[in-house]
Amino acid sequence: MRKSEVLAAESVSCLNKALCHLKDIWEEIGIPEDQRLQRTSVVKNHIKSLLEMMIKEEESLKTRLVTSIQSCRTEMQKLCLDLKLPVFEEEGGISMLQQEKNIRTQVEALMKEKSQRMQKLKVLLDQDQDLCDILCSMPYGIVPDSVPSLETLENFSQHIANQNAEKARRYAEFTDIKKHIIVHMEQLDHIPENSFEKDVVCEDEDSFCLSRDNITSLKLLLCQLEERKAEREVMCEIHREKIQQLWDRLQAPQEEREAFNEHMVSSRKRNLEALQAEVQRLEELKLLNIRTVTDNIRSEVAVFWEKCFFSTEQRQAFAPYFSEDFSEELLSLHDAEIQRLRQHYEEHKELFDGVRQWEDSWRLYRELEKKATDPTRFTNRGGNLLKEEKQRSELHKSVPKLEKKLKAEIDAWEGEQAREFLVNGQKFLQYVEEQWELHRLEKEKEKQERHLKKSKQTEEDMLYGTAVRTPTKRRLLGITTPNKTRKFNATSSISSATSNSTRSVFGGTVCRSPGPRPPLSANKVPASRTPVGVKPPQPRLQGCNKENEAQLKGTTPLSGALLTPASPHRNFSLASVASTYSEFVRDLSKATDAKIQHNILNSTTTNH
């Protein structure tokens, strides 16, 4: 049995006991039956009304519970819809009171969640509004009265974080630009003119609106200031170059230049004004010294002509250069020409430098080529010969490479400019080919001269019976001289000498006088006699060829191939033969005169 049924049975039992007790009391008192019935009826009505009231109250409670459940269920559904949450599932098999409690608890939780979301939304909206005011951006697209979902709040929070980052970035950019603006304004001596410039420079940084337009305006202002500064610097630099040119042309003293050094560095407003004033002063002074200035400019023009490899025709094309009518117009023409030449040189500087490098390499190459043919180079003791040979070998490889590189650069330049690149009035490659051809012709000419000299030397050796030695340290021993010579005609002597006694002079060999077998018609000459009128050998010459002198003592002095007995002056001692041909020629010129040589030639012609 349930406890409620037990309680109900106990209530009935208590009621019965109470009625019985009342009945006993009434009987003891002696209340009549009809009054007892009335009293019992009153008790019954009282209990009935009390029970009815209690029932009514409980009915009212039940009604309230049902109403509460219904309203809470409705509220819960609405909250779930607003909060974007699934509808709460009610638990089955529970009492009405528990059901009402569960629903009410769920509603209270949903109400709390809604309140928190709305509070967070309000905070985010306030932050967004502040950021919109600072950044001048559009508000985040959300309805303030609607309950945001968790995803919406997360996106809103991320948007606020991005806006804060953008604010920090713009603020850093603003402070950096502001710092540069202030510096440029100070350098330009610029005072803020409009409200925007005053807001940037004078107002508090936190109160500045960091809108995109303001940042763009800041950048534009900075660019304008930088352009003005750059223009002023360019203008100052132009004035400085002009002043430097005028100083050089007018040959201004160093003290005057040093006194103006302050304005040659800075580019402030006062420096620009000072530079302009100095240019004006120098221009006026230039007009008073037109001739001197024009001559100085002409010197510069000549320098650039050399740098740009101008030909004579190109130089003569500038007629004012040769004019003697010095005037301001002539000076202006020279100024324009030097500017044109300077620009022309700067535009093609790399090509001109390459050509100059080729010329320097070519000049050095030719010098080394000449040194390579110089016999005195073998007297070197410092290792220069090896260095020169190594340098010549390197130039032999580098010069063609440089020519190839210049050819490619010049071809590219001519393709871009649609005109020829000239060096000294002709195409560079043609100029290079001419230089190589001239070098080849020079080498051919030198070779022919050497052959001619060698042939001439051979003829002289055959004619005068000289012995030529190369400058070596070792002496050639065993040289014998024929004791007797005969007179014979020039043709037979030359052919005989060529066939019998002439050897190659290369590699240190000797070219001897005619062979040891003289013609039968030759006259005998005593060995111990010295020709009358011939100077004795000089002591120095006797000592310079001691080996030959020692071997030839007691022999007949060597005479020329064309000597005759009637001319004793044509004989000379073998001791006069020097170790080198140059010494021999020098001694021969001292020992004989032009008249004897003329007689020898005449005798040769006559015999022939």
Secondary structure in CASP SS format (residue, H / E / C, confidence):
PFRMAT SS
TARGET T0000
AUTHOR 0000-0000-0000
METHOD secondary structure of the structure
MODEL  1
M C 1.00
R C 1.00
K H 1.00
S H 1.00
E H 1.00
V H 1.00
L H 1.00
A H 1.00
A H 1.00
E H 1.00
S H 1.00
V H 1.00
S H 1.00
C H 1.00
L H 1.00
N H 1.00
K H 1.00
A H 1.00
L H 1.00
C H 1.00
H H 1.00
L H 1.00
K H 1.00
D H 1.00
I H 1.00
W H 1.00
E H 1.00
E H 1.00
I H 1.00
G C 1.00
I C 1.00
P C 1.00
E H 1.00
D H 1.00
Q H 1.00
R H 1.00
L H 1.00
Q H 1.00
R H 1.00
T H 1.00
S H 1.00
V H 1.00
V H 1.00
K H 1.00
N H 1.00
H H 1.00
I H 1.00
K H 1.00
S H 1.00
L H 1.00
L H 1.00
E H 1.00
M H 1.00
M H 1.00
I H 1.00
K H 1.00
E H 1.00
E H 1.00
E H 1.00
S H 1.00
L H 1.00
K H 1.00
T H 1.00
R H 1.00
L H 1.00
V H 1.00
T H 1.00
S H 1.00
I H 1.00
Q H 1.00
S H 1.00
C H 1.00
R H 1.00
T H 1.00
E H 1.00
M H 1.00
Q H 1.00
K H 1.00
L H 1.00
C H 1.00
L H 1.00
D H 1.00
L C 1.00
K C 1.00
L C 1.00
P C 1.00
V C 1.00
F C 1.00
E C 1.00
E C 1.00
E C 1.00
G C 1.00
G C 1.00
I C 1.00
S C 1.00
M H 1.00
L H 1.00
Q H 1.00
Q H 1.00
E H 1.00
K H 1.00
N H 1.00
I H 1.00
R H 1.00
T H 1.00
Q H 1.00
V H 1.00
E H 1.00
A H 1.00
L H 1.00
M H 1.00
K H 1.00
E H 1.00
K H 1.00
S H 1.00
Q H 1.00
R H 1.00
M H 1.00
Q H 1.00
K H 1.00
L H 1.00
K H 1.00
V H 1.00
L H 1.00
L H 1.00
D H 1.00
Q H 1.00
D H 1.00
Q H 1.00
D H 1.00
L H 1.00
C H 1.00
D H 1.00
I H 1.00
L H 1.00
C C 1.00
S C 1.00
M C 1.00
P C 1.00
Y C 1.00
G C 1.00
I C 1.00
V C 1.00
P C 1.00
D C 1.00
S C 1.00
V C 1.00
P C 1.00
S C 1.00
L H 1.00
E H 1.00
T H 1.00
L H 1.00
E H 1.00
N H 1.00
F H 1.00
S H 1.00
Q H 1.00
H H 1.00
I H 1.00
A H 1.00
N H 1.00
Q H 1.00
N H 1.00
A H 1.00
E H 1.00
K H 1.00
A H 1.00
R H 1.00
R H 1.00
Y H 1.00
A H 1.00
E H 1.00
F H 1.00
T H 1.00
D H 1.00
I H 1.00
K H 1.00
K H 1.00
H H 1.00
I H 1.00
I H 1.00
V H 1.00
H H 1.00
M H 1.00
E H 1.00
Q H 1.00
L H 1.00
D C 1.00
H C 1.00
I C 1.00
P C 1.00
E C 1.00
N C 1.00
S H 1.00
F H 1.00
E H 1.00
K H 1.00
D H 1.00
V H 1.00
V H 1.00
C C 1.00
E C 1.00
D C 1.00
E H 1.00
D H 1.00
S H 1.00
F C 1.00
C C 1.00
L C 1.00
S C 1.00
R H 1.00
D H 1.00
N H 1.00
I H 1.00
T H 1.00
S H 1.00
L H 1.00
K H 1.00
L H 1.00
L H 1.00
L H 1.00
C H 1.00
Q H 1.00
L H 1.00
E H 1.00
E H 1.00
R H 1.00
K H 1.00
A H 1.00
E H 1.00
R H 1.00
E H 1.00
V H 1.00
M H 1.00
C H 1.00
E H 1.00
I H 1.00
H H 1.00
R H 1.00
E H 1.00
K H 1.00
I H 1.00
Q H 1.00
Q H 1.00
L H 1.00
W H 1.00
D H 1.00
R H 1.00
L H 1.00
Q C 1.00
A C 1.00
P C 1.00
Q H 1.00
E H 1.00
E H 1.00
R H 1.00
E H 1.00
A H 1.00
F C 1.00
N H 1.00
E H 1.00
H H 1.00
M H 1.00
V C 1.00
S C 1.00
S C 1.00
R C 1.00
K H 1.00
R H 1.00
N H 1.00
L H 1.00
E H 1.00
A H 1.00
L H 1.00
Q H 1.00
A H 1.00
E H 1.00
V H 1.00
Q H 1.00
R H 1.00
L H 1.00
E H 1.00
E H 1.00
L H 1.00
K H 1.00
L H 1.00
L H 1.00
N C 1.00
I H 1.00
R H 1.00
T H 1.00
V H 1.00
T H 1.00
D H 1.00
N H 1.00
I H 1.00
R H 1.00
S H 1.00
E H 1.00
V H 1.00
A H 1.00
V H 1.00
F H 1.00
W H 1.00
E H 1.00
K H 1.00
C C 1.00
F C 1.00
F C 1.00
S C 1.00
T H 1.00
E H 1.00
Q H 1.00
R H 1.00
Q H 1.00
A C 1.00
F C 1.00
A H 1.00
P H 1.00
Y H 1.00
F H 1.00
S C 1.00
E C 1.00
D C 1.00
F C 1.00
S C 1.00
E H 1.00
E H 1.00
L H 1.00
L H 1.00
S H 1.00
L H 1.00
H H 1.00
D H 1.00
A H 1.00
E H 1.00
I H 1.00
Q H 1.00
R H 1.00
L H 1.00
R H 1.00
Q H 1.00
H H 1.00
Y H 1.00
E H 1.00
E H 1.00
H C 1.00
K H 1.00
E H 1.00
L H 1.00
F H 1.00
D H 1.00
G H 1.00
V H 1.00
R H 1.00
Q H 1.00
W H 1.00
E H 1.00
D H 1.00
S H 1.00
W H 1.00
R H 1.00
L H 1.00
Y H 1.00
R H 1.00
E H 1.00
L H 1.00
E H 1.00
K H 1.00
K H 1.00
A H 1.00
T C 1.00
D C 1.00
P H 1.00
T H 1.00
R H 1.00
F H 1.00
T H 1.00
N C 1.00
R C 1.00
G C 1.00
G C 1.00
N H 1.00
L H 1.00
L H 1.00
K H 1.00
E H 1.00
E H 1.00
K H 1.00
Q H 1.00
R H 1.00
S H 1.00
E H 1.00
L H 1.00
H H 1.00
K H 1.00
S H 1.00
V H 1.00
P H 1.00
K H 1.00
L H 1.00
E H 1.00
K H 1.00
K H 1.00
L H 1.00
K H 1.00
A H 1.00
E H 1.00
I H 1.00
D H 1.00
A H 1.00
W H 1.00
E H 1.00
G H 1.00
E H 1.00
Q H 1.00
A C 1.00
R C 1.00
E C 1.00
F C 1.00
L E 1.00
V E 1.00
N C 1.00
G C 1.00
Q E 1.00
K E 1.00
F H 1.00
L H 1.00
Q H 1.00
Y H 1.00
V H 1.00
E H 1.00
E H 1.00
Q H 1.00
W H 1.00
E H 1.00
L H 1.00
H H 1.00
R H 1.00
L H 1.00
E H 1.00
K H 1.00
E H 1.00
K H 1.00
E H 1.00
K H 1.00
Q H 1.00
E H 1.00
R H 1.00
H H 1.00
L H 1.00
K H 1.00
K H 1.00
S H 1.00
K H 1.00
Q H 1.00
T H 1.00
E H 1.00
E H 1.00
D H 1.00
M H 1.00
L H 1.00
Y H 1.00
G C 1.00
T C 1.00
A C 1.00
V E 1.00
R C 1.00
T C 1.00
P C 1.00
T C 1.00
K C 1.00
R C 1.00
R C 1.00
L C 1.00
L C 1.00
G C 1.00
I C 1.00
T C 1.00
T C 1.00
P C 1.00
N C 1.00
K C 1.00
T C 1.00
R C 1.00
K C 1.00
F C 1.00
N C 1.00
A H 1.00
T H 1.00
S H 1.00
S H 1.00
I H 1.00
S H 1.00
S H 1.00
A H 1.00
T H 1.00
S H 1.00
N H 1.00
S H 1.00
T C 1.00
R C 1.00
S C 1.00
V C 1.00
F H 1.00
G H 1.00
G H 1.00
T C 1.00
V C 1.00
C E 1.00
R C 1.00
S C 1.00
P C 1.00
G C 1.00
P C 1.00
R C 1.00
P C 1.00
P C 1.00
L C 1.00
S C 1.00
A C 1.00
N C 1.00
K C 1.00
V C 1.00
P C 1.00
A C 1.00
S C 1.00
R C 1.00
T C 1.00
P C 1.00
V C 1.00
G C 1.00
V C 1.00
K C 1.00
P C 1.00
P C 1.00
Q C 1.00
P H 1.00
R H 1.00
L H 1.00
Q H 1.00
G H 1.00
C C 1.00
N C 1.00
K H 1.00
E H 1.00
N H 1.00
E H 1.00
A H 1.00
Q H 1.00
L H 1.00
K C 1.00
G C 1.00
T C 1.00
T C 1.00
P C 1.00
L C 1.00
S E 1.00
G C 1.00
A C 1.00
L C 1.00
L C 1.00
T C 1.00
P C 1.00
A C 1.00
S C 1.00
P H 1.00
H H 1.00
R H 1.00
N E 1.00
F C 1.00
S C 1.00
L H 1.00
A H 1.00
S H 1.00
V C 1.00
A C 1.00
S C 1.00
T C 1.00
Y H 1.00
S H 1.00
E H 1.00
F H 1.00
V H 1.00
R H 1.00
D H 1.00
L H 1.00
S H 1.00
K H 1.00
A H 1.00
T C 1.00
D C 1.00
A H 1.00
K H 1.00
I H 1.00
Q H 1.00
H H 1.00
N H 1.00
I H 1.00
L H 1.00
N H 1.00
S H 1.00
T H 1.00
T H 1.00
T H 1.00
N H 1.00
H C 1.00
END
